[in-house]
Amino acid sequence: MDGFTVWLLRHVTDRDALGELARRAAADPDWPEEPDRLKTFTEHVEGGHATPAALQDLTDAWVRYASR
């Protein structure tokens, strides 16, 4: 099973919030690969002074990833 980052990067061409998050992740050389937990990615995004909307987009993406 692929991790969150691999799954997310499959959505770089999507024209929605998931695609925007995927493009930000693809452009971020420090985007974490693991551990594959929501907390890992939340802490990374928060470290970049993310907006509440960006954090919500991350949470929504995680829910989609986890429910597949």
PQR file with spaces between the fields and no chain letter, atoms N, CA, C, O and H, PARSE charges and radii, in Angstrom:
ATOM       1  N    MET     1       0.848   -1.187    0.000 -0.4000 1.5000
ATOM       2  CA   MET     1       0.000    0.000    0.000 -0.0000 2.0000
ATOM       3  C    MET     1       0.889    1.244    0.000  0.5500 1.7000
ATOM       4  O    MET     1       1.826    1.352    0.791 -0.5500 1.4000
ATOM       5  N    ASP     2       0.583    2.168   -0.889 -0.4000 1.5000
ATOM       6  CA   ASP     2       1.352    3.405   -0.978 -0.0000 2.0000
ATOM       7  C    ASP     2       1.034    4.317    0.189  0.5500 1.7000
ATOM       8  O    ASP     2      -0.073    4.304    0.726 -0.5500 1.4000
ATOM       9  H    ASP     2      -0.178    2.080   -1.531  0.4000 1.0000
ATOM      10  N    GLY     3       2.027    5.111    0.572 -0.4000 1.5000
ATOM      11  CA   GLY     3       1.842    6.071    1.642 -0.0000 2.0000
ATOM      12  C    GLY     3       1.091    7.310    1.160  0.5500 1.7000
ATOM      13  O    GLY     3       0.761    7.449   -0.017 -0.5500 1.4000
ATOM      14  H    GLY     3       2.926    5.121    0.135  0.4000 1.0000
ATOM      15  N    PHE     4       0.837    8.191    2.104 -0.4000 1.5000
ATOM      16  CA   PHE     4       0.066    9.396    1.831 -0.0000 2.0000
ATOM      17  C    PHE     4       0.718   10.255    0.757  0.5500 1.7000
ATOM      18  O    PHE     4       0.034   10.736   -0.147 -0.5500 1.4000
ATOM      19  H    PHE     4       1.105    8.078    3.061  0.4000 1.0000
ATOM      20  N    THR     5       2.029   10.454    0.842 -0.4000 1.5000
ATOM      21  CA   THR     5       2.689   11.328   -0.126 -0.0000 2.0000
ATOM      22  C    THR     5       2.560   10.784   -1.539  0.5500 1.7000
ATOM      23  O    THR     5       2.248   11.535   -2.463 -0.5500 1.4000
ATOM      24  H    THR     5       2.584   10.063    1.576  0.4000 1.0000
ATOM      25  N    VAL     6       2.791    9.499   -1.720 -0.4000 1.5000
ATOM      26  CA   VAL     6       2.652    8.896   -3.053 -0.0000 2.0000
ATOM      27  C    VAL     6       1.222    9.075   -3.553  0.5500 1.7000
ATOM      28  O    VAL     6       1.003    9.458   -4.702 -0.5500 1.4000
ATOM      29  H    VAL     6       3.044    8.889   -0.970  0.4000 1.0000
ATOM      30  N    TRP     7       0.258    8.797   -2.694 -0.4000 1.5000
ATOM      31  CA   TRP     7      -1.150    8.956   -3.058 -0.0000 2.0000
ATOM      32  C    TRP     7      -1.448   10.411   -3.415  0.5500 1.7000
ATOM      33  O    TRP     7      -2.091   10.690   -4.427 -0.5500 1.4000
ATOM      34  H    TRP     7       0.436    8.486   -1.760  0.4000 1.0000
ATOM      35  N    LEU     8      -0.976   11.335   -2.579 -0.4000 1.5000
ATOM      36  CA   LEU     8      -1.244   12.755   -2.793 -0.0000 2.0000
ATOM      37  C    LEU     8      -0.686   13.229   -4.128  0.5500 1.7000
ATOM      38  O    LEU     8      -1.361   13.948   -4.864 -0.5500 1.4000
ATOM      39  H    LEU     8      -0.453   11.108   -1.757  0.4000 1.0000
ATOM      40  N    LEU     9       0.531   12.833   -4.440 -0.4000 1.5000
ATOM      41  CA   LEU     9       1.172   13.314   -5.661 -0.0000 2.0000
ATOM      42  C    LEU     9       0.488   12.816   -6.930  0.5500 1.7000
ATOM      43  O    LEU     9       0.723   13.360   -8.009 -0.5500 1.4000
ATOM      44  H    LEU     9       1.079   12.249   -3.841  0.4000 1.0000
ATOM      45  N    ARG    10      -0.331   11.819   -6.819 -0.4000 1.5000
ATOM      46  CA   ARG    10      -1.128   11.373   -7.973 -0.0000 2.0000
ATOM      47  C    ARG    10      -2.205   12.398   -8.344  0.5500 1.7000
ATOM      48  O    ARG    10      -2.837   12.284   -9.394 -0.5500 1.4000
ATOM      49  H    ARG    10      -0.522   11.378   -5.942  0.4000 1.0000
ATOM      50  N    HIS    11      -2.408   13.381   -7.494 -0.4000 1.5000
ATOM      51  CA   HIS    11      -3.488   14.351   -7.693 -0.0000 2.0000
ATOM      52  C    HIS    11      -2.985   15.729   -8.127  0.5500 1.7000
ATOM      53  O    HIS    11      -3.733   16.703   -8.050 -0.5500 1.4000
ATOM      54  H    HIS    11      -1.894   13.474   -6.641  0.4000 1.0000
ATOM      55  N    VAL    12      -1.736   15.827   -8.579 -0.4000 1.5000
ATOM      56  CA   VAL    12      -1.186   17.143   -8.923 -0.0000 2.0000
ATOM      57  C    VAL    12      -1.931   17.833  -10.060  0.5500 1.7000
ATOM      58  O    VAL    12      -1.872   19.057  -10.172 -0.5500 1.4000
ATOM      59  H    VAL    12      -1.129   15.035   -8.641  0.4000 1.0000
ATOM      60  N    THR    13      -2.616   17.093  -10.888 -0.4000 1.5000
ATOM      61  CA   THR    13      -3.349   17.732  -11.991 -0.0000 2.0000
ATOM      62  C    THR    13      -4.811   18.002  -11.660  0.5500 1.7000
ATOM      63  O    THR    13      -5.537   18.568  -12.477 -0.5500 1.4000
ATOM      64  H    THR    13      -2.663   16.098  -10.797  0.4000 1.0000
ATOM      65  N    ASP    14      -5.245   17.606  -10.478 -0.4000 1.5000
ATOM      66  CA   ASP    14      -6.627   17.887  -10.069 -0.0000 2.0000
ATOM      67  C    ASP    14      -6.824   19.396   -9.933  0.5500 1.7000
ATOM      68  O    ASP    14      -5.922   20.117   -9.507 -0.5500 1.4000
ATOM      69  H    ASP    14      -4.655   17.146   -9.814  0.4000 1.0000
ATOM      70  N    ARG    15      -7.995   19.851  -10.295 -0.4000 1.5000
ATOM      71  CA   ARG    15      -8.297   21.284  -10.233 -0.0000 2.0000
ATOM      72  C    ARG    15      -9.198   21.584   -9.050  0.5500 1.7000
ATOM      73  O    ARG    15     -10.288   22.138   -9.195 -0.5500 1.4000
ATOM      74  H    ARG    15      -8.728   19.265  -10.641  0.4000 1.0000
ATOM      75  N    ASP    16      -8.714   21.203   -7.874 -0.4000 1.5000
ATOM      76  CA   ASP    16      -9.472   21.423   -6.643 -0.0000 2.0000
ATOM      77  C    ASP    16      -8.479   21.582   -5.497  0.5500 1.7000
ATOM      78  O    ASP    16      -7.272   21.666   -5.722 -0.5500 1.4000
ATOM      79  H    ASP    16      -7.829   20.753   -7.757  0.4000 1.0000
ATOM      80  N    ALA    17      -8.985   21.622   -4.286 -0.4000 1.5000
ATOM      81  CA   ALA    17      -8.112   21.823   -3.124 -0.0000 2.0000
ATOM      82  C    ALA    17      -7.108   20.687   -2.975  0.5500 1.7000
ATOM      83  O    ALA    17      -5.973   20.912   -2.553 -0.5500 1.4000
ATOM      84  H    ALA    17      -9.966   21.554   -4.104  0.4000 1.0000
ATOM      85  N    LEU    18      -7.517   19.476   -3.316 -0.4000 1.5000
ATOM      86  CA   LEU    18      -6.591   18.344   -3.234 -0.0000 2.0000
ATOM      87  C    LEU    18      -5.440   18.526   -4.216  0.5500 1.7000
ATOM      88  O    LEU    18      -4.285   18.273   -3.875 -0.5500 1.4000
ATOM      89  H    LEU    18      -8.438   19.293   -3.658  0.4000 1.0000
ATOM      90  N    GLY    19      -5.745   18.957   -5.412 -0.4000 1.5000
ATOM      91  CA   GLY    19      -4.705   19.218   -6.403 -0.0000 2.0000
ATOM      92  C    GLY    19      -3.763   20.325   -5.970  0.5500 1.7000
ATOM      93  O    GLY    19      -2.553   20.233   -6.173 -0.5500 1.4000
ATOM      94  H    GLY    19      -6.684   19.164   -5.689  0.4000 1.0000
ATOM      95  N    GLU    20      -4.311   21.366   -5.377 -0.4000 1.5000
ATOM      96  CA   GLU    20      -3.476   22.469   -4.880 -0.0000 2.0000
ATOM      97  C    GLU    20      -2.531   21.979   -3.792  0.5500 1.7000
ATOM      98  O    GLU    20      -1.350   22.327   -3.788 -0.5500 1.4000
ATOM      99  H    GLU    20      -5.295   21.441   -5.212  0.4000 1.0000
ATOM     100  N    LEU    21      -3.046   21.177   -2.874 -0.4000 1.5000
ATOM     101  CA   LEU    21      -2.198   20.610   -1.829 -0.0000 2.0000
ATOM     102  C    LEU    21      -1.125   19.722   -2.448  0.5500 1.7000
ATOM     103  O    LEU    21       0.032   19.767   -2.032 -0.5500 1.4000
ATOM     104  H    LEU    21      -4.006   20.895   -2.878  0.4000 1.0000
ATOM     105  N    ALA    22      -1.495   18.929   -3.425 -0.4000 1.5000
ATOM     106  CA   ALA    22      -0.531   18.049   -4.094 -0.0000 2.0000
ATOM     107  C    ALA    22       0.565   18.861   -4.779  0.5500 1.7000
ATOM     108  O    ALA    22       1.735   18.484   -4.722 -0.5500 1.4000
ATOM     109  H    ALA    22      -2.435   18.892   -3.763  0.4000 1.0000
ATOM     110  N    ARG    23       0.207   19.956   -5.417 -0.4000 1.5000
ATOM     111  CA   ARG    23       1.215   20.796   -6.077 -0.0000 2.0000
ATOM     112  C    ARG    23       2.142   21.451   -5.057  0.5500 1.7000
ATOM     113  O    ARG    23       3.345   21.568   -5.294 -0.5500 1.4000
ATOM     114  H    ARG    23      -0.744   20.262   -5.463  0.4000 1.0000
ATOM     115  N    ARG    24       1.584   21.877   -3.920 -0.4000 1.5000
ATOM     116  CA   ARG    24       2.435   22.451   -2.868 -0.0000 2.0000
ATOM     117  C    ARG    24       3.394   21.396   -2.333  0.5500 1.7000
ATOM     118  O    ARG    24       4.568   21.682   -2.095 -0.5500 1.4000
ATOM     119  H    ARG    24       0.608   21.782   -3.728  0.4000 1.0000
ATOM     120  N    ALA    25       2.897   20.184   -2.145 -0.4000 1.5000
ATOM     121  CA   ALA    25       3.752   19.096   -1.650 -0.0000 2.0000
ATOM     122  C    ALA    25       4.851   18.777   -2.661  0.5500 1.7000
ATOM     123  O    ALA    25       6.005   18.578   -2.282 -0.5500 1.4000
ATOM     124  H    ALA    25       1.944   19.953   -2.338  0.4000 1.0000
ATOM     125  N    ALA    26       4.500   18.729   -3.935 -0.4000 1.5000
ATOM     126  CA   ALA    26       5.477   18.413   -4.980 -0.0000 2.0000
ATOM     127  C    ALA    26       6.575   19.469   -5.058  0.5500 1.7000
ATOM     128  O    ALA    26       7.722   19.151   -5.373 -0.5500 1.4000
ATOM     129  H    ALA    26       3.562   18.892   -4.243  0.4000 1.0000
ATOM     130  N    ALA    27       6.231   20.710   -4.777 -0.4000 1.5000
ATOM     131  CA   ALA    27       7.196   21.806   -4.856 -0.0000 2.0000
ATOM     132  C    ALA    27       8.016   21.974   -3.582  0.5500 1.7000
ATOM     133  O    ALA    27       8.973   22.748   -3.563 -0.5500 1.4000
ATOM     134  H    ALA    27       5.300   20.968   -4.521  0.4000 1.0000
ATOM     135  N    ASP    28       7.660   21.268   -2.531 -0.4000 1.5000
ATOM     136  CA   ASP    28       8.306   21.417   -1.221 -0.0000 2.0000
ATOM     137  C    ASP    28       9.376   20.340   -1.045  0.5500 1.7000
ATOM     138  O    ASP    28       9.046   19.172   -0.842 -0.5500 1.4000
ATOM     139  H    ASP    28       6.883   20.639   -2.547  0.4000 1.0000
ATOM     140  N    PRO    29      10.650   20.720   -1.120 -0.5600 1.5000
ATOM     141  CA   PRO    29      11.711   19.710   -0.992  0.2800 2.0000
ATOM     142  C    PRO    29      11.766   19.063    0.388  0.5500 1.7000
ATOM     143  O    PRO    29      12.390   18.015    0.554 -0.5500 1.4000
ATOM     144  N    ASP    30      11.131   19.666    1.364 -0.4000 1.5000
ATOM     145  CA   ASP    30      11.137   19.122    2.726 -0.0000 2.0000
ATOM     146  C    ASP    30       9.849   18.380    3.076  0.5500 1.7000
ATOM     147  O    ASP    30       9.656   17.980    4.224 -0.5500 1.4000
ATOM     148  H    ASP    30      10.624   20.518    1.229  0.4000 1.0000
ATOM     149  N    TRP    31       8.974   18.197    2.099 -0.4000 1.5000
ATOM     150  CA   TRP    31       7.715   17.488    2.372 -0.0000 2.0000
ATOM     151  C    TRP    31       8.046   16.093    2.899  0.5500 1.7000
ATOM     152  O    TRP    31       8.834   15.374    2.285 -0.5500 1.4000
ATOM     153  H    TRP    31       9.131   18.523    1.166  0.4000 1.0000
ATOM     154  N    PRO    32       7.458   15.704    4.023 -0.5600 1.5000
ATOM     155  CA   PRO    32       7.815   14.410    4.626  0.2800 2.0000
ATOM     156  C    PRO    32       7.282   13.215    3.827  0.5500 1.7000
ATOM     157  O    PRO    32       6.196   13.260    3.249 -0.5500 1.4000
ATOM     158  N    GLU    33       8.069   12.168    3.818 -0.4000 1.5000
ATOM     159  CA   GLU    33       7.650   10.905    3.209 -0.0000 2.0000
ATOM     160  C    GLU    33       7.044    9.991    4.269  0.5500 1.7000
ATOM     161  O    GLU    33       6.138    9.208    3.983 -0.5500 1.4000
ATOM     162  H    GLU    33       8.951   12.131    4.288  0.4000 1.0000
ATOM     163  N    GLU    34       7.544   10.096    5.473 -0.4000 1.5000
ATOM     164  CA   GLU    34       7.085    9.241    6.571 -0.0000 2.0000
ATOM     165  C    GLU    34       7.491    9.872    7.886  0.5500 1.7000
ATOM     166  O    GLU    34       8.290   10.809    7.860 -0.5500 1.4000
ATOM     167  H    GLU    34       8.280   10.732    5.705  0.4000 1.0000
ATOM     168  N    PRO    35       7.012    9.439    9.011 -0.5600 1.5000
ATOM     169  CA   PRO    35       6.050    8.353    9.151  0.2800 2.0000
ATOM     170  C    PRO    35       4.695    8.748    8.594  0.5500 1.7000
ATOM     171  O    PRO    35       4.332    9.924    8.561 -0.5500 1.4000
ATOM     172  N    ASP    36       3.974    7.762    8.167 -0.4000 1.5000
ATOM     173  CA   ASP    36       2.709    7.962    7.470 -0.0000 2.0000
ATOM     174  C    ASP    36       1.569    8.149    8.469  0.5500 1.7000
ATOM     175  O    ASP    36       0.712    7.283    8.642 -0.5500 1.4000
ATOM     176  H    ASP    36       4.268    6.807    8.193  0.4000 1.0000
ATOM     177  N    ARG    37       1.592    9.327    9.124 -0.4000 1.5000
ATOM     178  CA   ARG    37       0.547    9.685   10.099 -0.0000 2.0000
ATOM     179  C    ARG    37       0.133   11.123    9.816  0.5500 1.7000
ATOM     180  O    ARG    37       0.947   11.941    9.388 -0.5500 1.4000
ATOM     181  H    ARG    37       2.288   10.031    8.983  0.4000 1.0000
ATOM     182  N    LEU    38      -1.117   11.418   10.055 -0.4000 1.5000
ATOM     183  CA   LEU    38      -1.606   12.780    9.820 -0.0000 2.0000
ATOM     184  C    LEU    38      -0.783   13.789   10.602  0.5500 1.7000
ATOM     185  O    LEU    38      -0.490   14.872   10.095 -0.5500 1.4000
ATOM     186  H    LEU    38      -1.779   10.754   10.403  0.4000 1.0000
ATOM     187  N    LYS    39      -0.408   13.453   11.819 -0.4000 1.5000
ATOM     188  CA   LYS    39       0.362   14.378   12.659 -0.0000 2.0000
ATOM     189  C    LYS    39       1.669   14.800   11.978  0.5500 1.7000
ATOM     190  O    LYS    39       2.069   15.960   12.075 -0.5500 1.4000
ATOM     191  H    LYS    39      -0.646   12.574   12.230  0.4000 1.0000
ATOM     192  N    THR    40       2.328   13.877   11.298 -0.4000 1.5000
ATOM     193  CA   THR    40       3.576   14.188   10.590 -0.0000 2.0000
ATOM     194  C    THR    40       3.359   15.328    9.603  0.5500 1.7000
ATOM     195  O    THR    40       4.131   16.286    9.569 -0.5500 1.4000
ATOM     196  H    THR    40       2.003   12.934   11.220  0.4000 1.0000
ATOM     197  N    PHE    41       2.316   15.218    8.811 -0.4000 1.5000
ATOM     198  CA   PHE    41       2.060   16.199    7.759 -0.0000 2.0000
ATOM     199  C    PHE    41       1.489   17.494    8.328  0.5500 1.7000
ATOM     200  O    PHE    41       1.795   18.579    7.833 -0.5500 1.4000
ATOM     201  H    PHE    41       1.689   14.439    8.839  0.4000 1.0000
ATOM     202  N    THR    42       0.665   17.383    9.360 -0.4000 1.5000
ATOM     203  CA   THR    42       0.117   18.575   10.008 -0.0000 2.0000
ATOM     204  C    THR    42       1.236   19.415   10.608  0.5500 1.7000
ATOM     205  O    THR    42       1.257   20.634   10.437 -0.5500 1.4000
ATOM     206  H    THR    42       0.417   16.502    9.761  0.4000 1.0000
ATOM     207  N    GLU    43       2.157   18.779   11.305 -0.4000 1.5000
ATOM     208  CA   GLU    43       3.271   19.523   11.899 -0.0000 2.0000
ATOM     209  C    GLU    43       4.115   20.196   10.826  0.5500 1.7000
ATOM     210  O    GLU    43       4.587   21.316   11.022 -0.5500 1.4000
ATOM     211  H    GLU    43       2.139   17.789   11.444  0.4000 1.0000
ATOM     212  N    HIS    44       4.307   19.535    9.713 -0.4000 1.5000
ATOM     213  CA   HIS    44       5.087   20.128    8.628 -0.0000 2.0000
ATOM     214  C    HIS    44       4.371   21.353    8.052  0.5500 1.7000
ATOM     215  O    HIS    44       4.986   22.400    7.847 -0.5500 1.4000
ATOM     216  H    HIS    44       3.923   18.625    9.555  0.4000 1.0000
ATOM     217  N    VAL    45       3.088   21.218    7.797 -0.4000 1.5000
ATOM     218  CA   VAL    45       2.320   22.326    7.225 -0.0000 2.0000
ATOM     219  C    VAL    45       2.234   23.483    8.219  0.5500 1.7000
ATOM     220  O    VAL    45       2.362   24.644    7.831 -0.5500 1.4000
ATOM     221  H    VAL    45       2.588   20.368    7.963  0.4000 1.0000
ATOM     222  N    GLU    46       2.018   23.176    9.489 -0.4000 1.5000
ATOM     223  CA   GLU    46       1.968   24.228   10.512 -0.0000 2.0000
ATOM     224  C    GLU    46       3.309   24.948   10.621  0.5500 1.7000
ATOM     225  O    GLU    46       3.346   26.152   10.876 -0.5500 1.4000
ATOM     226  H    GLU    46       1.913   22.232    9.804  0.4000 1.0000
ATOM     227  N    GLY    47       4.394   24.230   10.431 -0.4000 1.5000
ATOM     228  CA   GLY    47       5.720   24.842   10.484 -0.0000 2.0000
ATOM     229  C    GLY    47       5.934   25.873    9.390  0.5500 1.7000
ATOM     230  O    GLY    47       6.796   26.744    9.507 -0.5500 1.4000
ATOM     231  H    GLY    47       4.363   23.252   10.224  0.4000 1.0000
ATOM     232  N    GLY    48       5.152   25.775    8.334 -0.4000 1.5000
ATOM     233  CA   GLY    48       5.216   26.741    7.242 -0.0000 2.0000
ATOM     234  C    GLY    48       4.204   27.855    7.394  0.5500 1.7000
ATOM     235  O    GLY    48       3.925   28.580    6.438 -0.5500 1.4000
ATOM     236  H    GLY    48       4.452   25.068    8.239  0.4000 1.0000
ATOM     237  N    HIS    49       3.646   28.000    8.603 -0.4000 1.5000
ATOM     238  CA   HIS    49       2.674   29.057    8.908 -0.0000 2.0000
ATOM     239  C    HIS    49       1.450   28.965    8.003  0.5500 1.7000
ATOM     240  O    HIS    49       1.024   29.953    7.404 -0.5500 1.4000
ATOM     241  H    HIS    49       3.873   27.411    9.379  0.4000 1.0000
ATOM     242  N    ALA    50       0.904   27.780    7.920 -0.4000 1.5000
ATOM     243  CA   ALA    50      -0.258   27.523    7.068 -0.0000 2.0000
ATOM     244  C    ALA    50      -1.502   28.226    7.590  0.5500 1.7000
ATOM     245  O    ALA    50      -1.650   28.480    8.785 -0.5500 1.4000
ATOM     246  H    ALA    50       1.250   26.978    8.407  0.4000 1.0000
ATOM     247  N    THR    51      -2.366   28.522    6.675 -0.4000 1.5000
ATOM     248  CA   THR    51      -3.662   29.095    7.037 -0.0000 2.0000
ATOM     249  C    THR    51      -4.566   27.980    7.563  0.5500 1.7000
ATOM     250  O    THR    51      -4.320   26.801    7.311 -0.5500 1.4000
ATOM     251  H    THR    51      -2.246   28.316    5.704  0.4000 1.0000
ATOM     252  N    PRO    52      -5.606   28.359    8.291 -0.5600 1.5000
ATOM     253  CA   PRO    52      -6.574   27.339    8.712  0.2800 2.0000
ATOM     254  C    PRO    52      -7.165   26.577    7.519  0.5500 1.7000
ATOM     255  O    PRO    52      -7.440   25.382    7.624 -0.5500 1.4000
ATOM     256  N    ALA    53      -7.357   27.256    6.401 -0.4000 1.5000
ATOM     257  CA   ALA    53      -7.901   26.591    5.209 -0.0000 2.0000
ATOM     258  C    ALA    53      -6.938   25.529    4.687  0.5500 1.7000
ATOM     259  O    ALA    53      -7.368   24.453    4.271 -0.5500 1.4000
ATOM     260  H    ALA    53      -7.133   28.227    6.316  0.4000 1.0000
ATOM     261  N    ALA    54      -5.641   25.823    4.706 -0.4000 1.5000
ATOM     262  CA   ALA    54      -4.651   24.843    4.246 -0.0000 2.0000
ATOM     263  C    ALA    54      -4.630   23.623    5.156  0.5500 1.7000
ATOM     264  O    ALA    54      -4.500   22.492    4.689 -0.5500 1.4000
ATOM     265  H    ALA    54      -5.292   26.696    5.044  0.4000 1.0000
ATOM     266  N    LEU    55      -4.759   23.857    6.446 -0.4000 1.5000
ATOM     267  CA   LEU    55      -4.808   22.730    7.389 -0.0000 2.0000
ATOM     268  C    LEU    55      -6.069   21.900    7.183  0.5500 1.7000
ATOM     269  O    LEU    55      -6.033   20.675    7.298 -0.5500 1.4000
ATOM     270  H    LEU    55      -4.865   24.775    6.826  0.4000 1.0000
ATOM     271  N    GLN    56      -7.176   22.559    6.881 -0.4000 1.5000
ATOM     272  CA   GLN    56      -8.408   21.825    6.606 -0.0000 2.0000
ATOM     273  C    GLN    56      -8.274   21.017    5.322  0.5500 1.7000
ATOM     274  O    GLN    56      -8.742   19.880    5.249 -0.5500 1.4000
ATOM     275  H    GLN    56      -7.204   23.554    6.788  0.4000 1.0000
ATOM     276  N    ASP    57      -7.634   21.602    4.308 -0.4000 1.5000
ATOM     277  CA   ASP    57      -7.409   20.867    3.057 -0.0000 2.0000
ATOM     278  C    ASP    57      -6.577   19.617    3.315  0.5500 1.7000
ATOM     279  O    ASP    57      -6.851   18.557    2.751 -0.5500 1.4000
ATOM     280  H    ASP    57      -7.254   22.525    4.367  0.4000 1.0000
ATOM     281  N    LEU    58      -5.568   19.741    4.162 -0.4000 1.5000
ATOM     282  CA   LEU    58      -4.740   18.589    4.512 -0.0000 2.0000
ATOM     283  C    LEU    58      -5.575   17.527    5.220  0.5500 1.7000
ATOM     284  O    LEU    58      -5.485   16.344    4.892 -0.5500 1.4000
ATOM     285  H    LEU    58      -5.346   20.602    4.619  0.4000 1.0000
ATOM     286  N    THR    59      -6.374   17.938    6.176 -0.4000 1.5000
ATOM     287  CA   THR    59      -7.218   16.982    6.905 -0.0000 2.0000
ATOM     288  C    THR    59      -8.208   16.304    5.964  0.5500 1.7000
ATOM     289  O    THR    59      -8.416   15.094    6.045 -0.5500 1.4000
ATOM     290  H    THR    59      -6.447   18.899    6.443  0.4000 1.0000
ATOM     291  N    ASP    60      -8.813   17.078    5.078 -0.4000 1.5000
ATOM     292  CA   ASP    60      -9.755   16.501    4.115 -0.0000 2.0000
ATOM     293  C    ASP    60      -9.055   15.493    3.202  0.5500 1.7000
ATOM     294  O    ASP    60      -9.601   14.432    2.901 -0.5500 1.4000
ATOM     295  H    ASP    60      -8.644   18.061    5.012  0.4000 1.0000
ATOM     296  N    ALA    61      -7.843   15.835    2.769 -0.4000 1.5000
ATOM     297  CA   ALA    61      -7.074   14.918    1.923 -0.0000 2.0000
ATOM     298  C    ALA    61      -6.754   13.639    2.682  0.5500 1.7000
ATOM     299  O    ALA    61      -6.848   12.542    2.132 -0.5500 1.4000
ATOM     300  H    ALA    61      -7.399   16.697    3.014  0.4000 1.0000
ATOM     301  N    TRP    62      -6.379   13.784    3.943 -0.4000 1.5000
ATOM     302  CA   TRP    62      -6.058   12.604    4.749 -0.0000 2.0000
ATOM     303  C    TRP    62      -7.279   11.685    4.892  0.5500 1.7000
ATOM     304  O    TRP    62      -7.155   10.463    4.806 -0.5500 1.4000
ATOM     305  H    TRP    62      -6.303   14.675    4.390  0.4000 1.0000
ATOM     306  N    VAL    63      -8.439   12.272    5.107 -0.4000 1.5000
ATOM     307  CA   VAL    63      -9.664   11.477    5.238 -0.0000 2.0000
ATOM     308  C    VAL    63      -9.922   10.699    3.946  0.5500 1.7000
ATOM     309  O    VAL    63     -10.266    9.518    3.988 -0.5500 1.4000
ATOM     310  H    VAL    63      -8.539   13.265    5.177  0.4000 1.0000
ATOM     311  N    ARG    64      -9.756   11.358    2.805 -0.4000 1.5000
ATOM     312  CA   ARG    64      -9.935   10.665    1.520 -0.0000 2.0000
ATOM     313  C    ARG    64      -8.917    9.542    1.371  0.5500 1.7000
ATOM     314  O    ARG    64      -9.260    8.440    0.944 -0.5500 1.4000
ATOM     315  H    ARG    64      -9.476   12.317    2.771  0.4000 1.0000
ATOM     316  N    TYR    65      -7.673    9.821    1.721 -0.4000 1.5000
ATOM     317  CA   TYR    65      -6.608    8.810    1.641 -0.0000 2.0000
ATOM     318  C    TYR    65      -6.916    7.619    2.546  0.5500 1.7000
ATOM     319  O    TYR    65      -6.811    6.469    2.121 -0.5500 1.4000
ATOM     320  H    TYR    65      -7.394   10.717    2.068  0.4000 1.0000
ATOM     321  N    ALA    66      -7.289    7.892    3.773 -0.4000 1.5000
ATOM     322  CA   ALA    66      -7.510    6.828    4.755 -0.0000 2.0000
ATOM     323  C    ALA    66      -8.752    5.998    4.446  0.5500 1.7000
ATOM     324  O    ALA    66      -8.841    4.842    4.859 -0.5500 1.4000
ATOM     325  H    ALA    66      -7.374    8.826    4.119  0.4000 1.0000
ATOM     326  N    SER    67      -9.704    6.572    3.730 -0.4000 1.5000
ATOM     327  CA   SER    67     -10.951    5.853    3.467 -0.0000 2.0000
ATOM     328  C    SER    67     -10.923    5.061    2.161  0.5500 1.7000
ATOM     329  O    SER    67     -11.916    4.424    1.808 -0.5500 1.4000
ATOM     330  H    SER    67      -9.632    7.512    3.395  0.4000 1.0000
ATOM     331  N    ARG    68      -9.838    5.092    1.463 -0.4000 1.5000
ATOM     332  CA   ARG    68      -9.776    4.383    0.171 -0.0000 2.0000
ATOM     333  C    ARG    68      -9.678    2.897    0.333  0.5500 1.7000
ATOM     334  O    ARG    68      -9.619    2.170   -0.658 -0.5500 1.4000
ATOM     335  H    ARG    68      -9.032    5.610    1.749  0.4000 1.0000
